[in-house]
């Protein structure tokens, strides 16, 4: 599995320049891809890993069987790789429905 994961991830790392970004959640899929990318990048290159999280101070309940805020678990994965720059994205007074509306307007397709 690791050889196939590395092959698939390396194919997505090909570029002419610039930083590499990835989604990083508490799930096995994004964690595996981010860790593989961090390992496969050339020395001195970093991976910018983005984790979406609830707004600061949110105390609402999570859906049954779900993790309400995955940022702490994602941070543990990022901490295992010194070349991962972990950024937690938290909404600041914006409704997710407003964001969906903007996405539809920009990409001209439903979210």
N, C-alpha and C positions, 0 to 999 in steps of 0.2 A: 504494500500500500504506500509506504513512504516514497519509493522510487516513482510511482505514478503521480503522487501528490507533488513531488519535487519537479517532475517533468511538466506537469500542467501549470504549476505556479511559475516556473522559469519562463515558460512561453509568454506569460502575461507580464513579466518583468522587462521584456525587450522594449526598448524605447531609445530615442535619439538623445534624450537628456531630461533633466528635471527630476523632482522628487517622486517617490512612489507613495501612494495612499491606499489604505485598506479599511474596510469595516471590521471592527473587532467587538464582538459581544461575548457573552458567557457561554455561548454554544460551542460545540465541538467543531463545526464546520469553519466558522470564521476564525476561531482560535488556531486551528490547524493551518489554514492558509496564511494567516498573519505570521505565525511562527516560522513556517517554511520560507516565506518571503524574506523575513529578517535574516534567516540563516543563509539564504542564497544570494543576497545582495553583496556586491563587491565591498571590500573593506572601506571604511569611512563613509559609507552611504547609509542613510537611515530610512526607516519606514515610518510614515505618519499614520498612526492608527486612530480612527475615529470611533467613539462609542456614544450612542445616543442614550440619554438618561432623562428622568423626570426633572422638572424644575426644582431648584434648590428649596428645601423646606417642605416638599410634597410629602403628605402623610397618608394619602389614600391607600386603600387596599389594592393588592395585585389580583389579577384574575386567578382563579383556582389553577394550581399546577404551574404557575408562571412566576418568574422572578421580577419583582417590581422595578428594581434598579440593578442593572447588570454591571455597572461601572466598577464596583469593587472587585468582582471576579475578573473582569477584563484587565484591570490594572495589575492583577497578579500575573497574568499571562505576559503582559507588556514588561513587567519587572524582570522576567526571566531572560530578556533579550536586551542588552544594553543599547542596541541601535534602534529600538522602537521608541518613537516620541508619541506618547499617548495623549490624546485630546478628548476630553469628555464634553459632549455638546448637550447643553441644557437650554430649554426654551426660556425666554425671559418675557413673560407677559403676553405670549402669542398663543392663540388657540391652534391646536393641530388642524382644525377644520380650515382656518385661514391659510395654513401652509399648503393644504391640499388644493385650495383654490388657486394659489400662486403657481403650484406645480402644473396644474391643468392649463393655466394661461401661458406659461413659458413653454411647455413641451407640447401643447395642443393635443393632449391625450388625457384620458381619465387616469387617476392615480390608482 
